[in-house]
């Protein structure tokens, strides 16, 4: 999976994800989204233990292969799927300027990271 255009504002965390490789039979199942500050402390976390990991109205698909919620606890990223995701959360509001790391976690335990400077 590739992460691009990651940005953090006083109101939102937004990023684009694109699944570029893997089997086309099953999607990647994203079960965790977290944000760490420059000291590697988690300042925001949304995980599989929370229903509706990502609301459908906050997903803007770019291609026919649709990124979408997969049941109550994951986000399905099909091969060739590309979407911009925008997340609003109280923990994101008012974070100080600095370096952050966005971490996405798949059901397999695989993680992807993207640096963000606010």
N, CA and C of each residue as an Amber inpcrd file, in Angstrom:
protein
   354
   0.8450000  -1.1720000   0.0000000   0.0000000   0.0000000   0.0000000
   0.8860000   1.2290000   0.0000000   0.4700000   2.2460000  -0.6900000
   1.1700000   3.5230000  -0.6890000   0.2910000   4.5640000  -0.0030000
   0.9450000   5.4220000   0.7720000   0.2690000   6.5370000   1.4300000
   0.8590000   7.8080000   0.8330000   0.0160000   8.7470000   0.4710000
   0.5170000  10.0190000  -0.0600000  -0.3840000  11.1590000   0.4020000
   0.0770000  12.3630000   0.1650000  -0.6820000  13.5760000   0.4690000
  -1.2000000  13.6200000   1.9060000  -0.4350000  13.0750000   2.8330000
  -0.8560000  13.0900000   4.2390000  -0.7200000  14.5090000   4.7890000
  -1.7620000  14.9530000   5.4670000  -1.7250000  16.2890000   6.0510000
  -2.5200000  16.2940000   7.3530000  -2.1010000  17.1760000   8.2160000
  -2.7260000  17.3270000   9.5200000  -2.9990000  18.8020000   9.7250000
  -4.2640000  19.1270000   9.9590000  -4.6400000  20.5060000  10.2420000
  -5.2230000  20.5400000  11.6550000  -5.6940000  21.6970000  12.0680000
  -6.3020000  21.7970000  13.3920000  -7.6380000  21.0670000  13.4770000
  -8.1960000  20.6820000  12.3220000  -9.5140000  20.0610000  12.3100000
  -9.5420000  18.6290000  11.7850000  -8.5160000  18.2360000  10.9960000
  -8.6110000  16.9350000  10.3310000  -7.2580000  16.2950000  10.0740000
  -7.3230000  14.9900000   9.8940000  -6.2080000  14.1920000   9.4150000
  -6.6660000  13.6420000   8.0780000  -5.9230000  13.9150000   7.0230000
  -6.3210000  13.4560000   5.6980000  -5.1220000  12.8110000   5.0110000
  -5.4040000  11.8030000   4.1800000  -4.3440000  11.1370000   3.4330000
  -4.9620000  10.3380000   2.2940000  -4.1400000  10.0160000   1.3060000
  -4.5640000   9.2020000   0.1790000  -3.8930000   7.8460000   0.3100000
  -4.6600000   6.7900000   0.1210000  -4.0990000   5.4430000   0.1200000
  -4.3450000   4.8090000  -1.2330000  -3.4060000   3.9530000  -1.6420000
  -3.4600000   3.3250000  -2.9470000  -2.8480000   1.9380000  -2.8220000
  -3.6210000   0.9160000  -3.1140000  -3.1070000  -0.4620000  -3.0420000
  -2.5630000  -0.8290000  -4.3990000  -1.2340000  -0.9830000  -4.4680000
  -0.5460000  -1.1770000  -5.7350000  -0.1170000  -2.6160000  -6.0110000
  -0.1350000  -3.4840000  -4.9840000   0.2670000  -4.8680000  -5.2200000
  -0.4450000  -5.7950000  -4.2470000  -0.3820000  -7.0770000  -4.5580000
  -1.0450000  -8.0870000  -3.7420000  -2.0140000  -8.8770000  -4.5950000
  -2.6400000  -9.8870000  -4.0070000  -3.5880000 -10.6970000  -4.7650000
  -4.8460000  -9.9020000  -5.0340000  -5.4540000 -10.1650000  -6.1710000
  -6.6700000  -9.4150000  -6.5060000  -7.9340000 -10.0920000  -5.9880000
  -7.7970000 -11.2550000  -5.3530000  -8.9550000 -11.9680000  -4.8490000
  -9.4690000 -11.3270000  -3.5580000  -8.5510000 -10.9930000  -2.6700000
  -8.9270000 -10.4080000  -1.3890000  -8.3470000  -9.0140000  -1.2690000
  -9.0510000  -8.1700000  -0.5820000  -8.5320000  -6.8370000  -0.3280000
  -7.6240000  -6.8510000   0.8870000  -6.9480000  -5.7600000   1.0730000
  -6.2220000  -5.5610000   2.3180000  -7.2560000  -5.0700000   3.3140000
  -7.1920000  -5.5590000   4.5400000  -8.1710000  -5.1840000   5.5480000
  -7.4980000  -4.3050000   6.5920000  -7.7230000  -3.0180000   6.4840000
  -7.1360000  -2.0500000   7.4000000  -7.9240000  -2.0650000   8.7060000
  -7.2270000  -2.3470000   9.8180000  -7.9160000  -2.4330000  11.1090000
  -7.4280000  -1.3920000  12.1080000  -6.4440000  -0.5790000  11.7250000
  -5.9540000   0.4090000  12.6690000  -5.3860000   1.6340000  11.9940000
  -5.6750000   2.7770000  12.5810000  -5.1320000   4.0620000  12.1370000
  -4.6350000   4.7620000  13.3890000  -3.3700000   5.1480000  13.3960000
  -2.8710000   5.8820000  14.5610000  -1.9440000   7.0020000  14.1190000
  -1.7590000   7.9360000  15.0200000  -0.9080000   9.0920000  14.7770000
  -0.0070000   9.2530000  15.9910000   1.2960000   9.3300000  15.7320000
   2.2610000   9.5140000  16.8100000   2.9600000  10.8500000  16.6450000
   3.3110000  11.4590000  17.7770000   4.0560000  12.7150000  17.7300000
   5.5390000  12.4280000  17.5390000   6.3590000  13.4720000  17.5510000
   7.7950000  13.3270000  17.3250000   8.5140000  12.5010000  18.3630000
   7.9120000  12.3050000  19.5210000   8.5020000  11.4900000  20.5900000
   7.9760000  10.0480000  20.5380000   7.2560000   9.7050000  19.4450000
   6.6680000   8.3740000  19.2170000   5.5750000   8.0340000  20.2440000
   4.9480000   9.0720000  20.7980000   3.8070000   8.8770000  21.6840000
   2.5380000   8.9060000  20.8320000   1.6360000   7.9860000  21.0640000
   0.3950000   7.9410000  20.3070000  -0.5350000   9.0520000  20.7820000
  -0.9130000   9.9300000  19.8480000  -1.8130000  11.0380000  20.1800000
  -3.2270000  10.7800000  19.6470000  -3.3590000   9.8030000  18.7490000
  -4.6630000   9.4350000  18.2020000  -4.5890000   7.9740000  17.7780000
  -5.6650000   7.2410000  18.0630000  -5.7380000   5.8430000  17.6440000
  -7.1790000   5.4690000  17.3830000  -7.3890000   4.7910000  16.2650000
  -8.6940000   4.2290000  15.9460000  -8.4140000   2.7990000  15.5140000
  -9.0270000   1.8390000  16.2000000  -8.7000000   0.4450000  15.9380000
  -9.8900000  -0.4350000  15.6720000  -9.5900000  -1.7110000  15.4420000
 -10.6100000  -2.6970000  15.0860000 -11.6140000  -2.9210000  16.2050000
 -11.2870000  -2.4870000  17.4030000 -12.2310000  -2.6490000  18.5000000
 -13.3360000  -1.5920000  18.4670000 -13.2460000  -0.6890000  17.4830000
 -14.2430000   0.3700000  17.3570000 -15.0810000   0.1540000  16.1020000
 -16.3690000   0.0150000  16.2300000 -17.2130000  -0.1190000  15.0400000
 -17.0470000   1.0840000  14.1070000 -17.2750000   0.8370000  12.8410000
 -17.1830000   1.8880000  11.8120000 -15.8220000   2.5660000  11.8580000
 -14.7860000   1.7790000  11.5870000 -13.4210000   2.2880000  11.5850000
 -13.3250000   3.5720000  10.7650000 -14.0290000   3.6070000   9.6680000
 -13.9840000   4.8020000   8.8410000 -15.3430000   5.0340000   8.1990000
 -16.0100000   6.1370000   8.5110000 -17.3150000   6.4250000   7.9200000
 -17.2330000   6.5700000   6.3950000 -18.1600000   5.9600000   5.6990000
 -18.1620000   5.9560000   4.2380000 -18.1860000   7.3620000   3.6370000
 -18.8630000   8.2990000   4.2870000 -18.9460000   9.6600000   3.7490000
 -17.6050000  10.3960000   3.8210000 -16.6110000   9.8330000   4.5160000
 -15.2940000  10.4630000   4.6090000 -14.2710000   9.7760000   3.6980000
 -14.7730000   8.9950000   2.7210000 -13.9290000   8.3010000   1.7530000
 -14.2610000   8.8430000   0.3690000 -13.2650000   9.3510000  -0.3330000
 -13.4650000   9.8400000  -1.6940000 -12.6690000   8.9380000  -2.6340000
 -13.3580000   7.9780000  -3.2510000 -12.7100000   7.0410000  -4.1550000
 -12.3200000   7.7190000  -5.4570000 -11.2010000   7.2760000  -6.0120000
 -10.6810000   7.8400000  -7.2560000 -10.8450000   6.8980000  -8.4490000
 -10.9610000   5.5820000  -8.1860000 -11.0220000   4.5920000  -9.2610000
 -12.2270000   3.6810000  -9.0810000 -12.4310000   2.8080000 -10.0580000
 -13.5460000   1.8690000 -10.0170000 -13.4080000   0.9200000  -8.8320000
 -12.1960000   0.4420000  -8.5540000 -11.9700000  -0.4160000  -7.3840000
 -12.1560000   0.4610000  -6.1480000 -13.2050000   0.1980000  -5.4020000
 -13.6320000   1.0780000  -4.3120000 -13.0440000   0.6830000  -2.9540000
 -12.4800000   1.6590000  -2.2690000 -12.0990000   1.5050000  -0.8770000
 -13.3850000   1.7190000  -0.0830000 -13.7010000   0.7810000   0.8290000
 -14.9720000   0.8990000   1.5460000 -14.9120000   0.1600000   2.8730000
 -15.8120000   0.5120000   3.7880000 -15.8860000  -0.2260000   5.0430000
 -16.2300000  -1.6910000   4.7580000 -15.5760000  -2.5840000   5.4820000
 -15.8190000  -4.0190000   5.3060000 -16.3600000  -4.6080000   6.5830000
 -17.6400000  -4.5410000   6.7540000 -18.2190000  -4.9850000   8.0090000
 -18.0520000  -3.8760000   9.0390000 -18.1130000  -4.2400000  10.2800000
 -18.0890000  -3.2380000  11.3370000 -16.6900000  -2.8140000  11.7620000
 -15.6550000  -3.6000000  11.4020000 -14.3620000  -3.3760000  12.0360000
 -13.1690000  -3.1610000  11.1150000 -13.3640000  -3.0020000   9.8290000
 -12.2080000  -2.8030000   8.9570000 -12.5590000  -1.9300000   7.7640000
 -11.5200000  -1.5570000   7.0610000 -11.6410000  -0.8030000   5.8210000
 -10.9990000  -1.6810000   4.7540000 -11.7320000  -2.0000000   3.6890000
 -11.2380000  -2.8950000   2.6480000 -10.5990000  -2.0740000   1.5410000
  -9.3470000  -2.4330000   1.2150000  -8.6150000  -1.7660000   0.1510000
  -8.3480000  -2.7820000  -0.9560000  -9.1470000  -2.7760000  -2.0290000
  -8.9460000  -3.7390000  -3.1050000  -7.7240000  -3.3760000  -3.9430000
  -7.1730000  -4.3610000  -4.6500000  -6.0640000  -4.0960000  -5.5520000
  -6.4900000  -3.0320000  -6.5540000  -5.7070000  -1.9910000  -6.7100000
  -6.0290000  -0.8930000  -7.6090000  -6.9250000   0.1560000  -6.9890000
  -7.3380000  -0.0380000  -5.7640000  -8.1870000   0.9460000  -5.0880000
  -7.3680000   2.1470000  -4.6460000  -7.9020000   3.3210000  -4.8670000
  -7.2510000   4.5670000  -4.4490000  -8.3140000   5.5110000  -3.9280000
  -8.0670000   6.0710000  -2.7470000  -9.0630000   6.9630000  -2.1510000
  -8.3870000   7.9540000  -1.2270000  -9.0140000   9.1230000  -1.1170000
  -8.6080000  10.0880000  -0.1020000  -9.5180000   9.8760000   1.1000000
  -8.8970000   9.7920000   2.2730000  -9.6290000   9.5970000   3.5130000
  -9.4530000  10.8320000   4.3800000 -10.5270000  11.2720000   4.9810000
 -10.4890000  12.4370000   5.8630000 -11.0950000  12.0210000   7.1910000
 -10.3490000  12.2640000   8.2570000 -10.7730000  11.8480000   9.5820000
 -10.8680000  13.0550000  10.4950000 -11.9690000  13.1480000  11.2040000
 -12.1840000  14.2080000  12.1880000 -12.2530000  13.5510000  13.5650000
 -11.5190000  14.0730000  14.5210000 -11.5520000  13.5100000  15.8680000
 -11.1210000  14.5680000  16.8710000 -11.6930000  14.5520000  18.0570000
 -11.3080000  15.5370000  19.0800000  -9.8130000  15.5070000  19.4070000
  -9.1950000  14.3110000  19.3410000  -7.7660000  14.1970000  19.6580000
  -6.8750000  14.9210000  18.6580000  -7.3820000  15.1440000  17.4540000
  -6.6180000  15.8210000  16.4070000  -6.7070000  17.3330000  16.5540000
  -7.8300000  17.8050000  17.0610000  -8.0550000  19.2410000  17.2010000
  -7.0240000  19.8650000  18.1370000  -6.3520000  20.8860000  17.6400000
  -5.4320000  21.6460000  18.4730000  -4.0740000  21.0200000  18.7250000
  -3.6890000  19.9970000  17.9620000  -2.3500000  19.4400000  18.1480000
  -1.3040000  20.5040000  17.8020000  -0.2100000  20.5620000  18.5580000
   0.8150000  21.5730000  18.2650000   1.5530000  21.2750000  16.9650000
   2.1850000  22.3020000  16.4170000   3.0000000  22.0990000  15.2260000
   4.1440000  21.1620000  15.5640000   4.5760000  20.4040000  14.5740000
   5.6810000  19.4830000  14.8040000   5.6460000  18.3310000  13.8240000
   6.4470000  17.3150000  14.1210000   6.5430000  16.1220000  13.2870000
   5.6480000  15.0310000  13.8460000   4.9250000  14.3740000  12.9410000
   4.0230000  13.2960000  13.3070000   4.2340000  12.1250000  12.3550000
   3.7900000  10.9520000  12.7780000   3.8480000   9.7620000  11.9390000
   2.4650000   9.1280000  11.9040000   1.9420000   8.9610000  10.6990000
   0.6920000   8.2550000  10.4760000   1.0350000   6.7800000  10.3210000
   0.3330000   5.9100000  11.0370000   0.5880000   4.4710000  10.9630000
  -0.7210000   3.7600000  10.6550000  -0.7190000   2.9820000   9.5680000
  -1.8740000   2.1830000   9.1790000  -1.5330000   0.7190000   9.4250000
  -2.4710000  -0.0450000   9.9870000  -2.2270000  -1.4420000  10.3210000
  -3.2420000  -2.3410000   9.6340000  -2.7360000  -3.3780000   8.9620000
  -3.5450000  -4.3760000   8.2790000  -3.8540000  -5.5230000   9.2470000
  -4.8920000  -6.2790000   8.9600000  -5.2710000  -7.4120000   9.8010000
  -4.1340000  -8.4230000   9.9300000  -3.2370000  -8.4740000   8.9650000
  -2.1000000  -9.4010000   9.0040000  -1.0110000  -8.9370000   9.9670000
  -1.1250000  -7.7000000  10.4370000  -0.0980000  -7.1240000  11.3020000
   0.8760000  -6.2380000  10.5560000   0.8000000  -6.2150000   9.2360000
   1.6440000  -5.3450000   8.4260000   1.2780000  -3.8900000   8.6980000
   2.2970000  -3.0380000   8.7950000   2.0470000  -1.6100000   9.0070000
   2.7010000  -0.7920000   7.9110000   2.1260000   0.3620000   7.6540000
   2.6780000   1.3370000   6.7240000   2.7420000   2.6550000   7.4590000
   3.8060000   3.4050000   7.2290000   3.9900000   4.6860000   7.9250000
   4.2230000   5.8040000   6.9290000   3.7650000   6.9910000   7.3240000
   3.9850000   8.1950000   6.5220000   4.2440000   9.3490000   7.4800000
   5.3120000  10.0900000   7.2130000   5.6530000  11.2620000   8.0300000
   4.7720000  12.4350000   7.6370000   4.4020000  13.2290000   8.6330000
   3.6020000  14.4350000   8.4330000   4.2320000  15.5550000   9.2250000
   4.3780000  16.7140000   8.6060000   4.8350000  17.9000000   9.3230000
   3.6600000  18.8610000   9.3860000   3.3270000  19.2480000  10.5960000
   2.2100000  20.1990000  10.7690000   2.7880000  21.5780000  11.0130000
